[in-house]
Amino acid sequence: MPPLAIEVRGIRRVYSAKPAPVVALDRVDLHVAPGEFFGLLGPNGAGKTTLIKILTTLLLPSAGTARVFGFDVERDTKKIRRIMNMVAGGEQSGYGILTVREQLWMFTQFYGLAGGDGWRRVDELIEAVGLTEQRIQRVSTLSTGQRQKMNLARGLLNDPWILFLDEPTLGLDVSAARSLRELIVDWKRAVPGRTILLTTHYMAEADELCDRIAIVDHGRILAIGSPDELKRRVQRESIFRLELDHLDGGVATLVRLPGVVSASEAAGAIDAATRQTVVMNLVLEDDGVLGQVVGALARTGSEILGLRKSEPTLEDVFVELVGRGFAESDAEAAGKAG
């Protein structure tokens, strides 16, 4: 049986500090399969970066074991570094006076690529990430988005089995962030088994990209699952927004229908025929009773003008599990730092 891409058992990391030691990771267990796009969500100080540092051999665990494709992070450091790479948001590695092409070639030498092979690899990746026009431009003159594309190219130079992405779209505008996500997805899709571990503060990004997500806080994993599985944790009933041309009897009519848990009237609007549109928020036992509700409404003479299911978000899951949103947790961390 092939090894897991990531296998973490009972990992604990404690930092010496006054007045008391700080527990960054507290008996964490985590399994990531080869080929998986796995996400870590958590507020500042949750332990995400500490875990990545351990997996990328930059930090030793205080207790427990961690393996990357079967290699132990303490004993097989060199082997792990040959098969992994890492890209962080806003990183400023290298020298601004070098051109993009020179900068990337410099890293090929760090990764042990031969001269000719290194140049070929650099030119392939410059084209792949869309920096052909900037290839002889000095790094110091690149925009934030262009620099991050170059950083991604640097992270792919050694053709890693596993790529660690630590907030890779941090500070990018919408267009640049979308472009970077597309590049990452294309790279992963090109070769079966390529694995990605992503940390991000952007919930939509995690929802779009990740096969599974772990929500982390205070050094512990609070929940693991696919985005849909996690969202089902916070919405056990089916919630719909219903627009009708009229509704005789109002909310009471809906509440009497089979399978309806509750109903409430939302803000109304005027339709094209100047009739008053009734907008209702409808909570059902499950999706299966929707047909019965629609049929019952038709028999009352009400015409359905619009029907939309309300889906929970990863933000809802995060707030329920962690007890606060990212904006609040970031402000809290900044206050502690100050």
C-alpha positions as CSV (number, residue, x, y, z in Angstrom):
1,M,0.0,0.0,0.0
2,P,1.5,3.4,-1.0
3,P,2.3,5.8,1.8
4,L,0.1,8.7,2.7
5,A,1.2,12.1,1.4
6,I,1.0,13.4,5.0
7,E,0.7,11.3,8.1
8,V,0.7,13.1,11.4
9,R,0.2,11.3,14.7
10,G,0.0,12.9,18.1
11,I,2.1,15.9,17.0
12,R,2.8,18.4,19.8
13,R,4.8,21.6,19.7
14,V,5.6,23.7,22.7
15,Y,7.5,27.0,22.6
16,S,9.4,28.2,25.7
17,A,8.0,31.5,26.8
18,K,7.3,33.6,29.9
19,P,5.3,33.5,32.1
20,A,4.4,30.0,30.8
21,P,5.2,27.8,27.8
22,V,3.0,28.2,24.7
23,V,1.4,25.1,23.2
24,A,1.2,25.7,19.5
25,L,0.1,22.2,18.5
26,D,-1.6,19.8,21.0
27,R,-1.7,16.1,20.0
28,V,-2.7,16.7,16.3
29,D,-3.6,13.7,14.1
30,L,-3.9,14.3,10.3
31,H,-3.9,12.1,7.2
32,V,-3.7,13.5,3.7
33,A,-3.9,11.1,0.7
34,P,-1.7,11.5,-2.4
35,G,-3.4,13.7,-5.0
36,E,-5.5,15.5,-2.4
37,F,-6.0,19.2,-2.3
38,F,-6.2,19.8,1.5
39,G,-6.9,23.0,3.2
40,L,-6.2,24.4,6.7
41,L,-8.4,27.1,8.1
42,G,-7.9,28.9,11.4
43,P,-7.4,32.2,13.0
44,N,-3.9,33.7,13.6
45,G,-2.1,31.7,16.3
46,A,-4.2,28.6,15.6
47,G,-1.1,26.5,14.8
48,K,-1.3,26.3,11.0
49,T,2.1,27.7,10.2
50,T,3.7,25.7,13.0
51,L,2.3,22.5,11.4
52,I,3.6,23.5,8.0
53,K,7.0,24.3,9.4
54,I,7.2,20.8,10.9
55,L,6.1,19.1,7.7
56,T,8.6,21.1,5.6
57,T,11.4,20.2,8.1
58,L,11.9,23.7,9.3
59,L,10.9,22.9,12.8
60,L,11.1,19.8,15.0
61,P,8.0,18.6,16.9
62,S,8.2,18.4,20.7
63,A,6.4,15.0,20.6
64,G,4.6,12.8,18.1
65,T,5.6,11.7,14.6
66,A,5.1,13.3,11.1
67,R,5.8,11.7,7.7
68,V,5.7,13.1,4.2
69,F,5.2,10.4,1.6
70,G,6.6,7.9,4.1
71,F,9.7,10.0,5.1
72,D,10.1,10.9,8.7
73,V,10.4,14.7,9.3
74,E,13.2,14.2,11.8
75,R,15.3,11.4,10.2
76,D,14.7,11.9,6.5
77,T,15.0,15.7,6.2
78,K,17.0,15.7,2.9
79,K,14.6,13.2,1.2
80,I,11.6,15.3,2.1
81,R,13.2,18.5,0.9
82,R,13.8,16.9,-2.5
83,I,10.1,16.1,-3.0
84,M,8.4,19.2,-1.6
85,N,8.3,23.0,-2.0
86,M,6.6,25.9,-0.4
87,V,5.1,29.2,-1.6
88,A,4.0,31.9,0.9
89,G,1.9,35.0,0.2
90,G,4.0,38.2,0.1
91,E,7.4,36.4,0.2
92,Q,10.3,38.5,-0.9
93,S,12.9,35.8,-1.6
94,G,15.8,36.5,-3.9
95,Y,17.4,39.7,-5.2
96,G,15.5,42.6,-6.7
97,I,18.4,43.6,-9.1
98,L,18.1,40.2,-10.9
99,T,15.7,39.7,-13.8
100,V,12.9,37.1,-13.4
101,R,14.9,34.6,-15.5
102,E,18.1,35.1,-13.5
103,Q,16.3,34.9,-10.2
104,L,14.6,31.6,-11.1
105,W,17.9,30.2,-12.5
106,M,19.6,31.0,-9.2
107,F,17.0,28.8,-7.4
108,T,17.6,26.0,-9.8
109,Q,21.2,25.9,-8.5
110,F,19.9,25.7,-4.9
111,Y,17.7,22.8,-6.0
112,G,20.6,21.0,-7.7
113,L,19.5,21.2,-11.3
114,A,22.3,21.1,-13.9
115,G,23.0,24.3,-15.8
116,G,21.3,23.4,-19.2
117,D,18.4,21.6,-17.5
118,G,17.9,24.5,-15.1
119,W,17.6,27.1,-17.9
120,R,15.1,24.9,-19.8
121,R,13.0,24.4,-16.6
122,V,13.1,28.2,-16.0
123,D,11.9,29.0,-19.5
124,E,9.1,26.4,-19.3
125,L,7.8,27.7,-16.0
126,I,8.0,31.4,-17.1
127,E,5.8,30.5,-20.0
128,A,3.5,28.4,-17.8
129,V,2.8,31.2,-15.3
130,G,2.4,33.9,-18.0
131,L,5.5,35.9,-17.4
132,T,7.1,35.7,-20.8
133,E,6.9,39.4,-21.3
134,Q,8.5,40.0,-17.9
135,R,11.3,37.4,-18.2
136,I,14.1,40.0,-18.6
137,Q,12.5,42.5,-16.3
138,R,14.1,43.2,-12.9
139,V,12.3,41.6,-10.0
140,S,12.1,44.9,-8.1
141,T,9.9,46.4,-10.8
142,L,7.3,43.6,-10.8
143,S,3.8,44.1,-9.6
144,T,2.5,42.2,-6.6
145,G,0.7,39.7,-8.8
146,Q,3.6,39.2,-11.1
147,R,5.9,38.7,-8.2
148,Q,3.6,36.0,-6.8
149,K,3.5,34.3,-10.2
150,M,7.3,34.2,-10.1
151,N,7.2,32.8,-6.6
152,L,4.9,30.0,-7.8
153,A,7.3,29.3,-10.6
154,R,10.1,29.1,-8.1
155,G,8.0,26.6,-6.0
156,L,7.6,24.4,-9.0
157,L,11.2,24.3,-10.2
158,N,12.0,21.0,-8.5
159,D,8.7,19.4,-9.7
160,P,7.6,18.7,-6.1
161,W,5.4,15.7,-5.2
162,I,3.7,18.0,-2.6
163,L,3.4,21.8,-2.6
164,F,2.7,23.8,0.6
165,L,0.8,27.0,-0.1
166,D,0.7,29.4,2.9
167,E,-1.8,32.1,2.0
168,P,-0.6,32.3,-1.6
169,T,-3.1,35.0,-2.8
170,L,-2.5,37.3,0.2
171,G,-2.7,40.9,-0.9
172,L,-3.6,40.1,-4.6
173,D,-6.4,41.8,-6.4
174,V,-9.3,39.7,-7.6
175,S,-7.9,39.2,-11.1
176,A,-4.4,38.3,-10.0
177,A,-5.8,35.9,-7.3
178,R,-8.0,34.1,-9.8
179,S,-5.1,33.8,-12.2
180,L,-2.9,32.3,-9.5
181,R,-5.6,29.8,-8.5
182,E,-6.0,28.7,-12.1
183,L,-2.2,28.1,-12.4
184,I,-2.2,26.0,-9.2
185,V,-5.2,23.9,-10.3
186,D,-3.6,23.3,-13.8
187,W,-0.3,22.2,-12.2
188,K,-2.0,19.8,-9.9
189,R,-4.2,18.3,-12.6
190,A,-1.3,17.7,-15.0
191,V,0.2,14.8,-13.0
192,P,-1.9,12.4,-10.9
193,G,-0.8,12.2,-7.3
194,R,0.4,15.8,-7.0
195,T,-0.6,16.9,-3.5
196,I,-1.3,20.4,-2.2
197,L,-1.7,21.6,1.4
198,L,-3.2,25.2,1.5
199,T,-3.7,27.7,4.3
200,T,-5.8,30.6,3.5
201,H,-8.0,33.3,5.2
202,Y,-10.3,33.4,2.1
203,M,-13.2,31.1,2.7
204,A,-14.4,31.2,-1.0
205,E,-10.9,30.1,-2.0
206,A,-10.9,27.1,0.3
207,D,-14.4,26.2,-0.8
208,E,-13.5,26.4,-4.5
209,L,-10.1,24.5,-4.3
210,C,-10.1,22.0,-1.5
211,D,-11.2,18.4,-1.5
212,R,-11.1,18.4,2.3
213,I,-10.6,21.1,5.0
214,A,-9.4,21.0,8.6
215,I,-10.5,23.8,10.9
216,V,-7.8,24.5,13.5
217,D,-7.8,26.6,16.6
218,H,-5.6,26.7,19.7
219,G,-3.4,24.0,18.3
220,R,-6.2,21.4,17.8
221,I,-8.2,20.2,14.8
222,L,-11.8,21.0,15.5
223,A,-13.3,19.4,12.4
224,I,-12.2,17.7,9.1
225,G,-14.4,17.1,6.0
226,S,-15.2,18.2,2.5
227,P,-16.6,21.7,2.2
228,D,-20.1,20.3,1.8
229,E,-19.8,18.0,4.8
230,L,-18.6,20.9,7.0
231,K,-21.4,23.1,5.8
232,R,-24.0,20.5,6.6
233,R,-22.9,20.7,10.3
234,V,-24.5,24.1,10.6
235,Q,-27.6,23.6,8.5
236,R,-29.6,20.6,9.4
237,E,-32.9,21.8,7.8
238,S,-33.4,23.0,4.3
239,I,-33.9,26.8,4.0
240,F,-35.5,28.4,0.9
241,R,-36.3,31.9,-0.1
242,L,-39.7,31.8,-1.8
243,E,-41.3,34.6,-3.9
244,L,-45.1,34.4,-4.6
245,D,-47.5,36.7,-6.4
246,H,-49.8,36.5,-3.4
247,L,-50.5,34.3,-0.4
248,D,-53.9,34.2,1.1
249,G,-53.6,33.7,4.8
250,G,-50.0,34.8,5.0
251,V,-47.4,32.9,7.1
252,A,-50.1,30.8,8.8
253,T,-50.9,29.2,5.4
254,L,-47.3,28.1,4.9
255,V,-46.8,26.8,8.5
256,R,-49.8,24.5,8.1
257,L,-48.2,22.7,5.1
258,P,-46.7,19.3,5.7
259,G,-42.9,19.3,6.2
260,V,-42.7,23.0,6.9
261,V,-40.7,23.7,10.1
262,S,-41.2,27.5,10.1
263,A,-41.9,30.4,7.8
264,S,-41.3,34.1,8.1
265,E,-42.0,37.0,5.8
266,A,-39.0,38.9,4.3
267,A,-39.0,42.3,2.7
268,G,-41.6,42.6,-0.1
269,A,-41.2,44.1,-3.6
270,I,-43.3,45.3,-6.5
271,D,-43.3,43.1,-9.6
272,A,-43.6,44.2,-13.2
273,A,-47.4,44.1,-13.1
274,T,-47.4,46.3,-10.0
275,R,-48.7,43.5,-7.8
276,Q,-47.3,43.1,-4.4
277,T,-44.8,40.2,-4.3
278,V,-44.7,38.2,-1.1
279,V,-41.2,37.1,-0.1
280,M,-40.9,34.3,2.5
281,N,-38.1,32.5,4.2
282,L,-39.1,28.9,4.5
283,V,-37.5,26.2,6.6
284,L,-38.3,22.6,5.6
285,E,-37.6,19.3,7.3
286,D,-35.5,18.3,4.2
287,D,-35.4,18.9,0.5
288,G,-37.7,15.9,-0.1
289,V,-40.8,17.8,1.1
290,L,-40.3,20.7,-1.3
291,G,-42.5,19.1,-4.0
292,Q,-45.4,18.7,-1.6
293,V,-45.1,22.3,-0.6
294,V,-45.0,23.6,-4.2
295,G,-48.1,21.4,-5.0
296,A,-50.0,22.7,-2.0
297,L,-49.2,26.3,-2.9
298,A,-50.4,25.8,-6.4
299,R,-53.7,24.4,-5.1
300,T,-54.2,27.6,-3.1
301,G,-53.9,29.7,-6.3
302,S,-50.5,31.2,-5.5
303,E,-48.0,31.5,-8.3
304,I,-44.3,30.9,-7.5
305,L,-42.2,33.7,-9.0
306,G,-38.9,32.6,-7.6
307,L,-37.4,29.8,-5.4
308,R,-33.9,29.7,-4.2
309,K,-32.2,27.5,-1.6
310,S,-30.1,29.3,1.0
311,E,-26.8,27.5,1.5
312,P,-24.6,27.9,4.6
313,T,-21.0,29.1,4.0
314,L,-17.6,28.0,5.4
315,E,-17.7,31.3,7.3
316,D,-20.8,30.0,9.1
317,V,-19.0,26.7,9.9
318,F,-15.9,28.6,11.1
319,V,-17.8,30.9,13.4
320,E,-19.8,28.0,14.9
321,L,-16.6,26.0,15.6
322,V,-14.2,28.7,16.6
323,G,-16.7,31.1,18.1
324,R,-15.5,34.1,16.0
325,G,-14.8,35.2,12.5
326,F,-11.5,35.9,10.8
327,A,-11.8,39.7,11.1
328,E,-12.4,39.4,14.9
329,S,-9.6,36.9,15.4
330,D,-7.1,39.0,13.4
331,A,-8.0,42.1,15.4
332,E,-7.6,40.1,18.6
333,A,-4.1,38.9,17.5
334,A,-3.1,42.4,16.6
335,G,-4.2,43.6,20.0
336,K,-2.1,41.0,21.8
337,A,0.9,41.8,19.6
338,G,0.6,45.5,20.5
